[in-house]
Amino acid sequence: MTKINYSINRFEYKKEIDVLRFISVLSVILFHLDVEYFKGGFLGVDIFFIISGYLITNIILSDLNIQKFSLKNFYLRRARRILPALFIVLFFTIIFGFIFLFPGEINYLNRTILSILFFVSNFFFFKTTDYFDDMANQSPLLHTWSLSVEEQFYLVYPIFIFIFFKYFNLDKFKLVLIFLFAASLSLAIYTHNLYPDANFFFTPTRSFEIILGCILAISKFKIKNFKYRQFLIDIICVLSFAAIIFSFCFFSKEDLLPNAKTLIPLISACILILFLRETNKFIYYLFSNSIFVYLGKISYSMYLIHIPLLLFMPIDKSGLSYLVYFLFLLTLSYLSFKFIEQPFRQKERVKNKNFMFIILSSLLTIIILSYLSTKVSNSEFKRDL
């Protein structure tokens, strides 16, 4: 394959993206905690999709440009990013589920786990639950629907890029992405009233959010130099952040998202990704200080852990209860990031062969444990405990 000339440099890490991750995951947590002023906090997931599409596309294009891209390496890197922390959460959820749940709930939990392992939990939850139901009645793994959407998308997307760039160019690829974005958004607008549950959970009506991040990665948006350029950038970034917070606070399940309204936080997130680095030092510091950056780095573990912890940990709406919850959540997320996520991402520490052995062994362990917990929970032994 010949080298592709599309003027994409080797991907540069932007720490403000980690801060945007943290803000998004915090909004989701506050939504699931049923905090009064975050009825639209579930939109944090939509911003995750934007960030994911942006980062994945940048990484793939960078590898293609230096002729180091391979599908095998892409899927391995994705597995290293997603699976270790996910499997740990599944393992402990089975254990705590067996201790605290009733037999029927354990059966449901283990069916959920099977759907997660095959990345089809979005379809499973579409058939069996309401995302906006009382959290006390929900599965401790409800939030994994978003992982399924992402992995279904990324099962096809890198193949699509690889084949497309072998025969075409970046401009044509961008046109195809714009068409797919418009088609997915149109489908979401059409179905949000007719089939709201399918619209919420299904990949075709969610893809426009990931695709918008993909388009962002291959497009160059610049504000030309003029007398008030700095002031304009500062203002649009502050207003964009305000629009995201507004969406978290004033949108709700009654809006039947995703639909055209979803573009408000999505476009605002795009603006922040593009221009935050060009704001004045004070504003940029607020969006990139080291504490928020680190919280962004552990945000994936925070996202995975927050609902199981919420459902298995006694909590009321007092300030002390929230404080204890967040202390536990941050501690567990730190441990997961430090001792699970980080080591498994590094090929030097965990070789590919060892990684595959650990993942396959963990997969088998989870399936067996899930099966046994179902059998035992339905037996006289569990009823006698």
C-alpha positions as CSV (number, residue, x, y, z in Angstrom):
1,M,0.0,0.0,0.0
2,T,1.4,3.4,-1.0
3,K,1.8,6.1,1.5
4,I,-1.2,8.3,2.0
5,N,-0.8,12.0,1.7
6,Y,-3.6,13.6,3.8
7,S,-1.6,16.1,6.0
8,I,-2.4,14.4,9.3
9,N,0.5,14.5,11.7
10,R,1.3,11.8,14.3
11,F,-1.5,12.1,16.8
12,E,-0.8,14.6,19.6
13,Y,-2.2,14.0,23.1
14,K,-4.6,16.8,24.3
15,K,-4.9,16.7,28.0
16,E,-8.1,18.8,27.9
17,I,-9.8,15.8,26.3
18,D,-9.3,13.9,29.5
19,V,-10.9,16.8,31.4
20,L,-13.8,16.6,29.0
21,R,-14.0,12.9,29.7
22,F,-14.1,13.5,33.4
23,I,-16.9,16.2,33.1
24,S,-18.9,13.8,31.0
25,V,-18.5,10.8,33.3
26,L,-19.3,13.0,36.3
27,S,-22.5,14.1,34.7
28,V,-23.5,10.5,34.0
29,I,-22.8,9.6,37.7
30,L,-24.8,12.5,39.0
31,F,-27.7,11.5,36.7
32,H,-27.7,8.0,38.1
33,L,-27.5,9.3,41.6
34,D,-30.7,11.1,40.7
35,V,-29.3,14.6,41.5
36,E,-32.1,17.1,40.9
37,Y,-30.2,19.4,38.6
38,F,-28.7,16.8,36.3
39,K,-31.7,15.3,34.6
40,G,-29.8,15.4,31.3
41,G,-26.6,14.0,32.7
42,F,-26.9,10.9,30.6
43,L,-25.7,13.1,27.7
44,G,-22.2,12.6,29.0
45,V,-22.3,9.3,27.1
46,D,-23.0,11.2,23.8
47,I,-19.9,13.3,24.4
48,F,-17.9,10.0,25.1
49,F,-18.9,8.9,21.6
50,I,-17.6,12.2,20.1
51,I,-14.3,11.8,21.9
52,S,-14.0,8.2,20.9
53,G,-14.6,8.8,17.2
54,Y,-12.1,11.7,17.3
55,L,-9.3,9.8,19.0
56,I,-9.7,6.5,17.1
57,T,-9.8,8.2,13.7
58,N,-6.7,10.3,14.6
59,I,-4.8,7.1,15.7
60,I,-5.8,5.1,12.7
61,L,-4.9,7.9,10.2
62,S,-1.6,8.5,11.9
63,D,-0.7,4.8,11.6
64,L,-1.8,4.7,8.0
65,N,0.3,7.7,7.2
66,I,3.5,6.0,8.4
67,Q,2.4,2.6,7.0
68,K,2.2,1.0,10.4
69,F,-1.6,0.3,10.6
70,S,-2.9,-3.2,10.8
71,L,-6.3,-4.5,11.8
72,K,-4.8,-7.0,14.1
73,N,-2.9,-4.3,16.1
74,F,-6.0,-2.1,16.1
75,Y,-8.2,-4.8,17.6
76,L,-5.5,-5.9,20.1
77,R,-5.0,-2.3,21.2
78,R,-8.8,-1.9,21.5
79,A,-9.0,-5.1,23.6
80,R,-6.2,-3.9,25.9
81,R,-8.1,-0.7,26.4
82,I,-11.5,-2.1,27.1
83,L,-11.4,-5.7,28.3
84,P,-9.2,-6.0,31.4
85,A,-11.1,-3.4,33.5
86,L,-14.4,-4.6,32.1
87,F,-13.7,-8.2,33.1
88,I,-12.7,-7.3,36.6
89,V,-16.0,-5.4,37.1
90,L,-17.9,-8.3,35.6
91,F,-16.1,-10.7,38.0
92,F,-16.9,-8.8,41.1
93,T,-20.4,-8.0,40.0
94,I,-21.1,-11.7,39.8
95,I,-19.7,-12.2,43.3
96,F,-21.7,-9.4,44.9
97,G,-24.8,-10.2,42.8
98,F,-24.7,-13.8,44.2
99,I,-24.5,-12.4,47.7
100,F,-27.1,-9.6,47.5
101,L,-29.5,-10.5,44.7
102,F,-32.5,-12.9,44.6
103,P,-32.4,-15.9,42.3
104,G,-34.5,-14.2,39.5
105,E,-32.3,-11.2,39.6
106,I,-29.1,-13.4,39.5
107,N,-30.5,-15.1,36.4
108,Y,-31.2,-11.8,34.8
109,L,-27.7,-10.5,35.7
110,N,-26.0,-13.5,34.2
111,R,-28.0,-13.2,31.0
112,T,-26.8,-9.6,31.0
113,I,-23.2,-10.7,31.4
114,L,-23.5,-13.1,28.4
115,S,-24.8,-10.2,26.2
116,I,-21.9,-8.0,27.4
117,L,-19.3,-10.6,26.5
118,F,-20.5,-10.6,23.0
119,F,-21.0,-6.8,22.9
120,V,-24.7,-6.9,22.2
121,S,-26.0,-5.6,25.6
122,N,-27.6,-2.6,23.9
123,F,-30.0,-5.0,22.2
124,F,-30.5,-7.0,25.4
125,F,-31.4,-3.9,27.4
126,F,-33.7,-2.7,24.6
127,K,-35.7,-5.9,25.1
128,T,-35.6,-6.1,28.8
129,T,-35.4,-2.7,30.5
130,D,-36.0,1.1,30.5
131,Y,-32.8,3.1,30.8
132,F,-34.7,5.9,32.6
133,D,-36.4,3.6,35.1
134,D,-35.7,4.0,38.8
135,M,-32.0,3.0,39.3
136,A,-32.9,0.8,42.2
137,N,-34.7,-1.5,39.7
138,Q,-32.0,-1.6,37.1
139,S,-29.2,-4.0,36.3
140,P,-25.8,-3.1,37.8
141,L,-24.4,-3.4,34.3
142,L,-27.0,-1.3,32.5
143,H,-24.4,1.3,31.4
144,T,-22.5,-1.3,29.3
145,W,-24.9,-0.7,26.4
146,S,-22.6,2.2,25.4
147,L,-19.6,-0.1,25.1
148,S,-21.6,-2.4,22.8
149,V,-22.5,0.5,20.6
150,E,-18.9,1.5,20.3
151,E,-17.6,-2.0,19.7
152,Q,-20.2,-2.7,17.0
153,F,-19.2,0.5,15.3
154,Y,-15.4,-0.2,15.6
155,L,-15.9,-3.8,14.3
156,V,-16.6,-2.3,10.9
157,Y,-15.0,1.2,10.9
158,P,-11.3,0.4,10.8
159,I,-11.9,-2.1,7.9
160,F,-13.8,0.6,6.1
161,I,-11.0,3.1,6.5
162,F,-8.3,0.6,5.5
163,I,-10.1,-0.4,2.3
164,F,-11.2,3.2,1.5
165,F,-7.8,4.7,1.7
166,K,-6.3,2.0,-0.4
167,Y,-8.3,3.2,-3.4
168,F,-9.5,6.7,-2.6
169,N,-8.5,9.9,-0.8
170,L,-9.3,11.8,2.3
171,D,-11.7,14.3,0.7
172,K,-13.9,11.5,-0.7
173,F,-13.7,9.7,2.7
174,K,-14.9,12.9,4.4
175,L,-17.9,13.1,2.0
176,V,-18.8,9.5,2.8
177,L,-18.6,10.2,6.5
178,I,-20.8,13.3,6.1
179,F,-23.4,11.3,4.2
180,L,-23.4,8.6,7.0
181,F,-23.6,11.3,9.6
182,A,-26.6,12.8,7.9
183,A,-28.3,9.4,7.4
184,S,-27.8,8.4,11.1
185,L,-29.0,11.7,12.4
186,S,-32.0,11.7,10.1
187,L,-32.9,8.2,11.3
188,A,-32.6,9.3,15.0
189,I,-34.8,12.3,14.3
190,Y,-37.4,10.1,12.5
191,T,-37.5,7.3,15.2
192,H,-37.2,9.3,18.4
193,N,-40.9,9.7,18.7
194,L,-42.0,6.4,17.0
195,Y,-39.5,4.0,18.6
196,P,-37.8,5.9,21.5
197,D,-36.2,2.8,23.1
198,A,-34.7,1.5,19.9
199,N,-33.6,5.1,19.1
200,F,-31.8,5.3,22.4
201,F,-30.0,1.9,22.4
202,F,-29.4,1.0,18.7
203,T,-26.1,1.6,16.9
204,P,-27.6,3.1,13.6
205,T,-29.2,5.9,15.6
206,R,-26.2,6.5,17.7
207,S,-23.5,6.3,15.0
208,F,-23.9,10.0,14.0
209,E,-22.3,10.9,17.4
210,I,-19.2,8.8,16.8
211,I,-19.0,9.8,13.2
212,L,-19.1,13.5,14.1
213,G,-15.9,12.8,16.1
214,C,-14.5,11.1,13.1
215,I,-15.2,14.0,10.8
216,L,-13.7,16.4,13.4
217,A,-10.5,14.4,13.3
218,I,-10.0,14.8,9.5
219,S,-11.3,18.4,9.2
220,K,-9.3,21.6,9.7
221,F,-11.2,24.4,11.3
222,K,-9.3,27.6,11.9
223,I,-10.2,31.1,13.0
224,K,-8.2,33.6,11.0
225,N,-6.0,36.1,12.7
226,F,-7.6,39.4,13.3
227,K,-7.7,42.0,16.1
228,Y,-10.2,40.3,18.4
229,R,-9.3,36.6,17.5
230,Q,-8.2,35.7,21.1
231,F,-11.4,37.3,22.6
232,L,-13.6,35.4,20.1
233,I,-11.9,32.0,20.9
234,D,-12.3,32.6,24.6
235,I,-15.9,33.5,24.2
236,I,-16.9,30.6,22.0
237,C,-15.2,28.1,24.3
238,V,-16.8,29.5,27.4
239,L,-20.2,29.5,25.7
240,S,-19.7,26.0,24.5
241,F,-18.9,24.8,28.0
242,A,-22.0,26.6,29.2
243,A,-24.1,24.9,26.5
244,I,-22.9,21.5,27.7
245,I,-23.7,22.2,31.3
246,F,-27.1,23.7,30.2
247,S,-27.8,20.4,28.4
248,F,-26.9,18.3,31.4
249,C,-29.2,20.4,33.6
250,F,-32.2,21.2,31.4
251,F,-32.5,18.3,29.0
252,S,-34.3,15.2,30.3
253,K,-35.7,11.8,29.3
254,E,-38.9,13.7,28.0
255,D,-36.7,15.0,25.1
256,L,-36.5,11.5,23.7
257,L,-32.8,11.8,22.8
258,P,-30.9,11.3,20.6
259,N,-32.4,13.7,18.1
260,A,-31.6,17.2,16.7
261,K,-31.3,18.6,20.2
262,T,-28.4,16.4,20.9
263,L,-26.3,18.5,18.5
264,I,-26.2,21.3,21.1
265,P,-23.8,19.4,23.5
266,L,-22.1,17.5,20.6
267,I,-21.1,20.6,18.6
268,S,-20.1,22.4,21.8
269,A,-17.8,19.4,22.7
270,C,-16.3,19.7,19.2
271,I,-15.6,23.4,19.6
272,L,-13.8,22.7,23.0
273,I,-11.7,19.9,21.4
274,L,-10.7,22.2,18.5
275,F,-10.1,25.5,20.3
276,L,-9.5,25.0,24.0
277,R,-5.8,24.9,23.5
278,E,-5.9,28.4,21.9
279,T,-7.7,30.1,24.8
280,N,-5.9,32.4,27.2
281,K,-3.8,30.8,29.9
282,F,-6.3,31.2,32.7
283,I,-9.2,29.6,30.8
284,Y,-6.9,26.8,29.5
285,Y,-5.6,26.1,33.0
286,L,-9.2,25.7,34.3
287,F,-9.8,23.0,31.6
288,S,-6.5,21.3,31.8
289,N,-5.3,21.3,35.4
290,S,-3.5,18.2,36.6
291,I,-6.3,17.0,39.0
292,F,-9.0,17.0,36.4
293,V,-6.7,15.5,33.8
294,Y,-5.9,12.5,36.2
295,L,-9.6,12.1,37.0
296,G,-10.1,12.0,33.2
297,K,-7.6,9.2,32.9
298,I,-9.4,7.1,35.4
299,S,-12.8,8.0,34.0
300,Y,-13.2,4.7,32.2
301,S,-12.9,2.8,35.4
302,M,-15.2,5.3,37.1
303,Y,-17.8,4.7,34.4
304,L,-17.6,0.9,34.7
305,I,-17.7,0.9,38.5
306,H,-20.2,3.6,39.4
307,I,-23.5,1.7,38.8
308,P,-22.5,-1.6,40.5
309,L,-21.2,0.4,43.4
310,L,-24.4,2.5,43.5
311,L,-26.6,-0.6,43.6
312,F,-24.6,-2.7,46.0
313,M,-23.7,0.1,48.4
314,P,-26.4,1.5,50.8
315,I,-26.8,5.1,49.9
316,D,-29.3,7.9,50.6
317,K,-29.5,11.4,49.4
318,S,-27.5,12.9,52.3
319,G,-24.3,14.8,51.7
320,L,-22.4,12.4,53.9
321,S,-23.7,9.4,51.9
322,Y,-22.6,11.0,48.6
323,L,-19.2,11.8,50.0
324,V,-18.6,8.2,51.1
325,Y,-19.9,7.0,47.7
326,F,-17.5,9.2,45.8
327,L,-14.5,8.3,48.1
328,F,-15.2,4.6,47.4
329,L,-15.7,5.2,43.7
330,L,-12.4,7.2,43.3
331,T,-10.4,4.7,45.3
332,L,-11.7,1.7,43.3
333,S,-11.2,3.6,40.1
334,Y,-7.7,4.5,41.0
335,L,-6.8,0.9,41.9
336,S,-8.4,-0.3,38.6
337,F,-6.5,2.2,36.5
338,K,-3.2,1.7,38.3
339,F,-3.1,-2.1,38.6
340,I,-5.4,-3.2,35.7
341,E,-5.7,-0.6,32.9
342,Q,-2.2,0.7,32.8
343,P,-0.2,-2.6,32.9
344,F,-2.4,-4.2,30.3
345,R,-2.1,-1.3,27.9
346,Q,1.7,-1.7,27.8
347,K,2.9,-4.5,25.5
348,E,6.3,-4.3,27.2
349,R,4.8,-5.4,30.5
350,V,2.2,-7.8,29.1
351,K,3.2,-9.5,25.8
352,N,0.5,-10.1,23.2
353,K,0.6,-13.9,23.8
354,N,0.3,-13.5,27.5
355,F,-2.5,-11.0,27.1
356,M,-4.5,-13.3,24.9
357,F,-4.1,-16.1,27.4
358,I,-5.2,-14.0,30.3
359,I,-8.2,-12.6,28.4
360,L,-9.3,-16.0,27.2
361,S,-8.8,-17.5,30.7
362,S,-10.8,-14.6,32.2
363,L,-13.5,-15.0,29.7
364,L,-13.9,-18.7,30.5
365,T,-13.8,-18.0,34.2
366,I,-16.6,-15.4,34.0
367,I,-18.8,-17.7,31.9
368,I,-18.3,-20.6,34.4
369,L,-18.8,-18.4,37.4
370,S,-21.9,-16.9,35.9
371,Y,-23.3,-20.4,35.1
372,L,-22.5,-21.7,38.6
373,S,-24.0,-18.7,40.4
374,T,-27.2,-19.2,38.4
375,K,-27.4,-22.9,39.3
376,V,-26.5,-22.5,42.9
377,S,-28.9,-19.5,43.4
378,N,-31.8,-21.7,42.2
379,S,-30.9,-24.6,44.5
380,E,-31.8,-25.3,48.0
381,F,-28.2,-24.4,49.0
382,K,-28.8,-20.7,48.2
383,R,-32.2,-20.6,49.8
384,D,-30.6,-22.1,53.0
385,L,-27.9,-19.4,53.2
